[in-house]
Amino acid sequence: METPKIKLDNVHKSFDQKIVLDGFNMEVSAGESVVVIGGSGVGKSVMLKCIQGILIPENGSVQVDGDEVVGMSTRKIEKVNRKIGMLFQGAALFDSLPVWENVSFGLIQGKKTPRKEAKEIAIDVLAQVGLGADVADLSPAELSGGMQKRVGLARAIATKPEIIFFDEPTTGLDPIMADVINDLIVKSVKELGATALSITHDMASARKIADRIVMLYKGKAIWAGKVSEIDNSGNPYVEQFIAGKAEGPIAMELKR
């Protein structure tokens, strides 16, 4: 069998008395796009940080390309993370750097690409996300929210990563711009042949960019399946979440 690109097996992570991941299991195959859905604070970002080695689980296994991340040395974790590009929630651009330096940050800092070459690459990648060369020398503060997201996406793909993480990629965008970003994500992942792992509570985004969806609730993957299967999941928690209903098993527990 093919080694999963990403595999989490029985992962537990707590902060003091708060249990965030409680035996979480998930596999992502090479070239697959998986979206993890769930409400705010359920542990989606914690899960990503465990894969990157930023957080260390108390128990369980986290593997990237078959290599165990838990207990890995800092140098080896840095090597693993060089395979990964990331679109952060809110784009998270560096205000002090012009757009092109934001896009080429990983090239300059991680791959030691000469600045002239890095700028040329940045302009090419900006074009891939629909932004002209005139944007390259602007500061992030001069961009709209949608443009900032595009720049964030350009930065995520500039190093041609094997894996891309998308952290709430449509947060703060109007529905039309959100759909534009979703289309760009699908296009970029396909062109790179990358493996994509996204976290979101935006079901329109999840349906568009995912091959498979996993729902995280109370620290566990309570449902996983193809996008085409989610409307007939038979899981009351999934049904309530995707319908956005106040009443249901999740609401009952919140009221307690």
GUTOR-857265 format. One record per residue (C-alpha): residue in three letters; chain; x, y, z. Coordinates in pm, 1 decimal, padded with zeros to 6 digits, always signed. Example, Ala and Ser with C-alpha at 12.3 -4.5 7.8 and 13.67 -1.06 7.14 Angstrom:
GUTOR-857265
<"ALA" "A" <+01230.0 -00450.0 +00780.0>>,
<"SER" "A" <+01367.0 -00106.0 +00714.0>>,
end
This chain:
GUTOR-857265
<"MET" "A" <+00000.0 +00000.0 +00000.0>>,
<"GLU" "A" <+00111.3 +00354.7 -00073.3>>,
<"THR" "A" <+00247.7 +00544.3 +00225.6>>,
<"PRO" "A" <+00007.2 +00826.2 +00325.8>>,
<"LYS" "A" <+00142.8 +01176.0 +00273.3>>,
<"ILE" "A" <+00010.2 +01267.1 +00618.6>>,
<"LYS" "A" <-00102.7 +01026.4 +00890.9>>,
<"LEU" "A" <-00225.0 +01098.0 +01243.6>>,
<"ASP" "A" <-00286.3 +00794.2 +01461.6>>,
<"ASN" "A" <-00449.8 +00816.0 +01806.3>>,
<"VAL" "A" <-00320.1 +01170.4 +01863.9>>,
<"HIS" "A" <-00386.1 +01325.0 +02207.0>>,
<"LYS" "A" <-00314.2 +01688.0 +02291.8>>,
<"SER" "A" <-00423.0 +01878.1 +02602.3>>,
<"PHE" "A" <-00358.2 +02220.3 +02753.5>>,
<"ASP" "A" <-00371.3 +02192.2 +03132.5>>,
<"GLN" "A" <-00709.5 +02027.3 +03197.6>>,
<"LYS" "A" <-00854.6 +02104.9 +02854.1>>,
<"ILE" "A" <-00849.3 +01806.9 +02620.0>>,
<"VAL" "A" <-00826.2 +01929.4 +02259.2>>,
<"LEU" "A" <-00735.1 +01618.2 +02058.5>>,
<"ASP" "A" <-00855.0 +01292.5 +02211.8>>,
<"GLY" "A" <-00745.2 +01004.6 +01993.8>>,
<"PHE" "A" <-00764.7 +01184.5 +01658.9>>,
<"ASN" "A" <-00708.5 +00970.3 +01349.0>>,
<"MET" "A" <-00670.1 +01084.9 +00989.7>>,
<"GLU" "A" <-00486.1 +00991.8 +00670.5>>,
<"VAL" "A" <-00424.5 +01209.0 +00365.3>>,
<"SER" "A" <-00302.0 +01042.3 +00047.5>>,
<"ALA" "A" <-00052.0 +01200.6 -00190.7>>,
<"GLY" "A" <-00229.0 +01440.7 -00426.3>>,
<"GLU" "A" <-00550.0 +01437.5 -00222.5>>,
<"SER" "A" <-00735.1 +01744.3 -00092.3>>,
<"VAL" "A" <-00881.0 +01686.4 +00254.0>>,
<"VAL" "A" <-01080.9 +01945.8 +00446.6>>,
<"VAL" "A" <-01127.7 +01921.1 +00823.2>>,
<"ILE" "A" <-01447.6 +02089.9 +00935.7>>,
<"GLY" "A" <-01565.4 +02175.9 +01285.8>>,
<"GLY" "A" <-01667.7 +02466.3 +01504.1>>,
<"SER" "A" <-01439.2 +02729.4 +01649.9>>,
<"GLY" "A" <-01208.9 +02598.6 +01921.9>>,
<"VAL" "A" <-01246.5 +02227.5 +01845.8>>,
<"GLY" "A" <-00875.9 +02180.6 +01771.4>>,
<"LYS" "A" <-00838.0 +02220.5 +01395.9>>,
<"SER" "A" <-00541.0 +02459.2 +01423.0>>,
<"VAL" "A" <-00386.7 +02246.3 +01698.4>>,
<"MET" "A" <-00399.4 +01950.0 +01461.6>>,
<"LEU" "A" <-00207.7 +02145.1 +01194.5>>,
<"LYS" "A" <+00053.9 +02257.0 +01449.0>>,
<"CYS" "A" <+00107.5 +01896.1 +01558.6>>,
<"ILE" "A" <+00183.0 +01800.1 +01196.6>>,
<"GLN" "A" <+00432.9 +02086.7 +01170.8>>,
<"GLY" "A" <+00601.7 +01989.8 +01497.4>>,
<"ILE" "A" <+00510.4 +02323.9 +01656.1>>,
<"LEU" "A" <+00308.5 +02138.5 +01920.1>>,
<"ILE" "A" <+00400.4 +01796.8 +02059.0>>,
<"PRO" "A" <+00117.2 +01550.6 +02135.9>>,
<"GLU" "A" <+00118.7 +01368.6 +02468.7>>,
<"ASN" "A" <+00038.4 +01042.5 +02289.6>>,
<"GLY" "A" <-00001.4 +00914.2 +01937.5>>,
<"SER" "A" <+00182.8 +00923.9 +01608.7>>,
<"VAL" "A" <+00213.3 +01200.1 +01349.2>>,
<"GLN" "A" <+00381.9 +01105.2 +01022.8>>,
<"VAL" "A" <+00470.2 +01294.8 +00705.8>>,
<"ASP" "A" <+00577.7 +01070.8 +00416.4>>,
<"GLY" "A" <+00615.7 +00787.2 +00667.3>>,
<"ASP" "A" <+00856.9 +00984.2 +00888.8>>,
<"GLU" "A" <+00756.0 +01019.4 +01254.0>>,
<"VAL" "A" <+00735.2 +01387.2 +01349.5>>,
<"VAL" "A" <+00678.3 +01331.3 +01722.6>>,
<"GLY" "A" <+01020.3 +01333.0 +01887.6>>,
<"MET" "A" <+01194.7 +01442.5 +01567.3>>,
<"SER" "A" <+01495.3 +01674.8 +01599.1>>,
<"THR" "A" <+01451.7 +02043.4 +01519.8>>,
<"ARG" "A" <+01673.0 +02013.5 +01211.5>>,
<"LYS" "A" <+01467.0 +01726.3 +01070.1>>,
<"ILE" "A" <+01139.0 +01906.1 +01147.2>>,
<"GLU" "A" <+01266.9 +02208.1 +00954.4>>,
<"LYS" "A" <+01336.9 +01975.0 +00660.1>>,
<"VAL" "A" <+00981.9 +01837.0 +00679.2>>,
<"ASN" "A" <+00835.6 +02188.3 +00694.2>>,
<"ARG" "A" <+01023.0 +02286.1 +00379.5>>,
<"LYS" "A" <+00782.0 +02052.7 +00200.4>>,
<"ILE" "A" <+00488.3 +02257.1 +00330.2>>,
<"GLY" "A" <+00336.3 +02584.0 +00210.2>>,
<"MET" "A" <+00065.3 +02755.4 +00412.1>>,
<"LEU" "A" <-00210.6 +03007.3 +00355.1>>,
<"PHE" "A" <-00273.1 +03154.9 +00698.2>>,
<"GLN" "A" <-00603.9 +03276.9 +00833.9>>,
<"GLY" "A" <-00627.8 +03649.2 +00754.6>>,
<"ALA" "A" <-00333.7 +03608.0 +00509.9>>,
<"ALA" "A" <-00087.3 +03708.8 +00789.3>>,
<"LEU" "A" <+00135.4 +03916.4 +00563.7>>,
<"PHE" "A" <+00441.8 +04099.2 +00692.5>>,
<"ASP" "A" <+00342.3 +04466.9 +00705.2>>,
<"SER" "A" <+00703.6 +04584.9 +00685.7>>,
<"LEU" "A" <+00776.2 +04402.9 +00358.2>>,
<"PRO" "A" <+00649.2 +04485.4 +00008.7>>,
<"VAL" "A" <+00422.9 +04232.0 -00158.8>>,
<"TRP" "A" <+00696.8 +04065.3 -00362.6>>,
<"GLU" "A" <+00909.5 +04003.4 -00054.1>>,
<"ASN" "A" <+00609.5 +03853.9 +00122.7>>,
<"VAL" "A" <+00556.2 +03617.1 -00169.3>>,
<"SER" "A" <+00922.5 +03521.0 -00196.5>>,
<"PHE" "A" <+00989.3 +03501.5 +00178.4>>,
<"GLY" "A" <+01031.6 +03123.4 +00173.1>>,
<"LEU" "A" <+01255.1 +03142.2 -00132.7>>,
<"ILE" "A" <+01487.6 +03402.8 +00018.2>>,
<"GLN" "A" <+01493.5 +03276.0 +00376.3>>,
<"GLY" "A" <+01447.6 +02902.3 +00320.6>>,
<"LYS" "A" <+01613.1 +02836.0 -00014.6>>,
<"LYS" "A" <+01859.9 +03129.4 -00019.4>>,
<"THR" "A" <+01735.0 +03238.4 -00362.6>>,
<"PRO" "A" <+01903.9 +03562.8 -00481.0>>,
<"ARG" "A" <+01673.4 +03860.4 -00434.2>>,
<"LYS" "A" <+01657.7 +03954.3 -00803.7>>,
<"GLU" "A" <+01558.2 +03601.7 -00902.4>>,
<"ALA" "A" <+01315.3 +03580.1 -00607.4>>,
<"LYS" "A" <+01137.7 +03897.5 -00722.4>>,
<"GLU" "A" <+01101.5 +03760.4 -01075.6>>,
<"ILE" "A" <+00950.3 +03439.7 -00936.8>>,
<"ALA" "A" <+00720.3 +03642.0 -00710.1>>,
<"ILE" "A" <+00585.9 +03842.2 -01005.7>>,
<"ASP" "A" <+00522.5 +03519.2 -01199.7>>,
<"VAL" "A" <+00340.0 +03363.3 -00904.1>>,
<"LEU" "A" <+00134.6 +03679.1 -00847.5>>,
<"ALA" "A" <+00019.5 +03649.4 -01209.0>>,
<"GLN" "A" <-00094.6 +03293.3 -01135.1>>,
<"VAL" "A" <-00332.7 +03426.3 -00869.0>>,
<"GLY" "A" <-00456.8 +03709.9 -01089.2>>,
<"LEU" "A" <-00242.7 +04000.2 -00967.7>>,
<"GLY" "A" <-00034.3 +04222.3 -01195.8>>,
<"ALA" "A" <+00332.2 +04316.3 -01163.4>>,
<"ASP" "A" <+00225.0 +04662.2 -01042.2>>,
<"VAL" "A" <+00116.3 +04503.0 -00712.7>>,
<"ALA" "A" <+00464.7 +04367.4 -00635.7>>,
<"ASP" "A" <+00604.7 +04687.6 -00485.6>>,
<"LEU" "A" <+00293.3 +04782.8 -00288.2>>,
<"SER" "A" <+00270.9 +04732.6 +00087.2>>,
<"PRO" "A" <+00009.9 +04489.4 +00228.8>>,
<"ALA" "A" <-00176.0 +04785.8 +00382.6>>,
<"GLU" "A" <-00251.9 +04913.7 +00030.8>>,
<"LEU" "A" <-00436.3 +04593.7 -00062.9>>,
<"SER" "A" <-00798.5 +04493.2 -00017.7>>,
<"GLY" "A" <-00882.8 +04185.8 +00187.1>>,
<"GLY" "A" <-00928.9 +03976.4 -00125.0>>,
<"MET" "A" <-00597.2 +04090.0 -00269.1>>,
<"GLN" "A" <-00422.3 +04010.3 +00057.9>>,
<"LYS" "A" <-00563.5 +03657.0 +00041.3>>,
<"ARG" "A" <-00431.7 +03621.6 -00312.8>>,
<"VAL" "A" <-00087.8 +03737.6 -00200.1>>,
<"GLY" "A" <-00105.6 +03489.0 +00088.5>>,
<"LEU" "A" <-00189.2 +03213.5 -00159.4>>,
<"ALA" "A" <+00096.5 +03323.0 -00386.0>>,
<"ARG" "A" <+00335.6 +03298.3 -00090.4>>,
<"ALA" "A" <+00202.1 +02950.8 -00006.4>>,
<"ILE" "A" <+00273.8 +02816.7 -00356.3>>,
<"ALA" "A" <+00589.9 +03014.2 -00445.7>>,
<"THR" "A" <+00827.0 +02742.6 -00321.6>>,
<"LYS" "A" <+00631.3 +02473.3 -00512.4>>,
<"PRO" "A" <+00557.5 +02276.7 -00194.8>>,
<"GLU" "A" <+00452.3 +01912.8 -00188.5>>,
<"ILE" "A" <+00192.7 +01989.0 +00080.1>>,
<"ILE" "A" <-00020.1 +02300.7 +00128.6>>,
<"PHE" "A" <-00214.4 +02389.5 +00443.9>>,
<"PHE" "A" <-00510.6 +02625.2 +00415.2>>,
<"ASP" "A" <-00619.4 +02777.2 +00747.1>>,
<"GLU" "A" <-00973.3 +02918.1 +00716.5>>,
<"PRO" "A" <-00895.5 +03046.2 +00364.6>>,
<"THR" "A" <-01222.6 +03238.2 +00314.7>>,
<"THR" "A" <-01259.6 +03403.5 +00656.1>>,
<"GLY" "A" <-01352.7 +03772.5 +00629.4>>,
<"LEU" "A" <-01431.4 +03763.2 +00257.5>>,
<"ASP" "A" <-01763.2 +03833.7 +00087.7>>,
<"PRO" "A" <-01925.1 +03530.1 -00083.9>>,
<"ILE" "A" <-01808.8 +03623.9 -00433.2>>,
<"MET" "A" <-01446.8 +03684.2 -00334.0>>,
<"ALA" "A" <-01456.0 +03367.5 -00122.9>>,
<"ASP" "A" <-01557.7 +03171.8 -00431.9>>,
<"VAL" "A" <-01276.4 +03333.0 -00631.1>>,
<"ILE" "A" <-01025.4 +03224.8 -00364.9>>,
<"ASN" "A" <-01170.8 +02872.8 -00360.1>>,
<"ASP" "A" <-01131.2 +02849.8 -00738.8>>,
<"LEU" "A" <-00770.1 +02970.9 -00712.2>>,
<"ILE" "A" <-00697.9 +02712.9 -00441.8>>,
<"VAL" "A" <-00832.8 +02430.0 -00658.0>>,
<"LYS" "A" <-00636.5 +02556.7 -00960.3>>,
<"SER" "A" <-00310.8 +02605.8 -00767.8>>,
<"VAL" "A" <-00322.1 +02265.7 -00596.3>>,
<"LYS" "A" <-00398.5 +02089.2 -00924.3>>,
<"GLU" "A" <-00120.3 +02265.7 -01115.6>>,
<"LEU" "A" <+00136.2 +02184.3 -00846.0>>,
<"GLY" "A" <+00014.5 +01828.7 -00800.0>>,
<"ALA" "A" <+00027.8 +01904.4 -00428.2>>,
<"THR" "A" <-00141.2 +01741.3 -00132.5>>,
<"ALA" "A" <-00380.5 +01983.3 +00037.6>>,
<"LEU" "A" <-00504.9 +01987.5 +00395.7>>,
<"SER" "A" <-00751.0 +02263.1 +00484.3>>,
<"ILE" "A" <-00938.2 +02360.3 +00799.1>>,
<"THR" "A" <-01259.6 +02559.6 +00784.1>>,
<"HIS" "A" <-01612.4 +02603.9 +00912.1>>,
<"ASP" "A" <-01722.0 +02741.9 +00573.1>>,
<"MET" "A" <-01915.3 +02458.1 +00408.9>>,
<"ALA" "A" <-01928.6 +02630.1 +00067.7>>,
<"SER" "A" <-01548.4 +02636.2 +00070.2>>,
<"ALA" "A" <-01521.7 +02277.6 +00196.1>>,
<"ARG" "A" <-01751.0 +02147.0 -00076.1>>,
<"LYS" "A" <-01552.1 +02322.9 -00348.5>>,
<"ILE" "A" <-01193.9 +02243.9 -00252.4>>,
<"ALA" "A" <-01220.5 +01899.0 -00091.1>>,
<"ASP" "A" <-01195.2 +01549.6 -00228.7>>,
<"ARG" "A" <-01274.8 +01423.1 +00119.1>>,
<"ILE" "A" <-01411.6 +01585.0 +00435.4>>,
<"VAL" "A" <-01335.0 +01496.2 +00797.5>>,
<"MET" "A" <-01537.6 +01636.2 +01088.6>>,
<"LEU" "A" <-01352.9 +01702.8 +01411.3>>,
<"TYR" "A" <-01562.6 +01711.5 +01726.8>>,
<"LYS" "A" <-01461.4 +01664.7 +02090.4>>,
<"GLY" "A" <-01110.0 +01573.7 +01985.3>>,
<"LYS" "A" <-01204.8 +01292.6 +01750.2>>,
<"ALA" "A" <-01275.1 +01243.6 +01381.3>>,
<"ILE" "A" <-01645.7 +01162.0 +01412.6>>,
<"TRP" "A" <-01707.9 +01131.7 +01037.6>>,
<"ALA" "A" <-01501.6 +01107.7 +00720.7>>,
<"GLY" "A" <-01613.2 +01061.7 +00363.4>>,
<"LYS" "A" <-01623.2 +01198.2 +00011.3>>,
<"VAL" "A" <-01780.1 +01537.5 -00049.7>>,
<"SER" "A" <-02064.0 +01365.7 -00236.4>>,
<"GLU" "A" <-02146.4 +01162.6 +00074.6>>,
<"ILE" "A" <-02171.9 +01438.1 +00334.1>>,
<"ASP" "A" <-02537.2 +01527.3 +00273.3>>,
<"ASN" "A" <-02627.8 +01166.1 +00353.5>>,
<"SER" "A" <-02383.1 +01111.8 +00638.6>>,
<"GLY" "A" <-02642.3 +00976.1 +00880.1>>,
<"ASN" "A" <-02446.9 +01152.4 +01157.2>>,
<"PRO" "A" <-02661.5 +01399.3 +01357.2>>,
<"TYR" "A" <-02358.7 +01614.0 +01448.5>>,
<"VAL" "A" <-02253.1 +01643.5 +01084.3>>,
<"GLU" "A" <-02609.5 +01712.3 +00975.1>>,
<"GLN" "A" <-02648.4 +01993.1 +01227.6>>,
<"PHE" "A" <-02311.9 +02147.1 +01137.5>>,
<"ILE" "A" <-02357.0 +02152.1 +00760.0>>,
<"ALA" "A" <-02713.4 +02285.5 +00793.6>>,
<"GLY" "A" <-02601.1 +02555.6 +01038.7>>,
<"LYS" "A" <-02891.0 +02483.5 +01271.8>>,
<"ALA" "A" <-02905.1 +02613.3 +01628.9>>,
<"GLU" "A" <-03093.6 +02307.1 +01747.5>>,
<"GLY" "A" <-02928.1 +01967.3 +01759.0>>,
<"PRO" "A" <-02683.4 +01756.0 +01961.8>>,
<"ILE" "A" <-02405.1 +02017.4 +01944.7>>,
<"ALA" "A" <-02637.0 +02296.4 +02066.3>>,
<"MET" "A" <-02763.9 +02079.6 +02350.9>>,
<"GLU" "A" <-02410.5 +02029.7 +02477.1>>,
<"LEU" "A" <-02329.2 +02399.1 +02438.7>>,
<"LYS" "A" <-02632.3 +02487.9 +02651.6>>,
<"ARG" "A" <-02499.6 +02277.0 +02932.9>>,
end
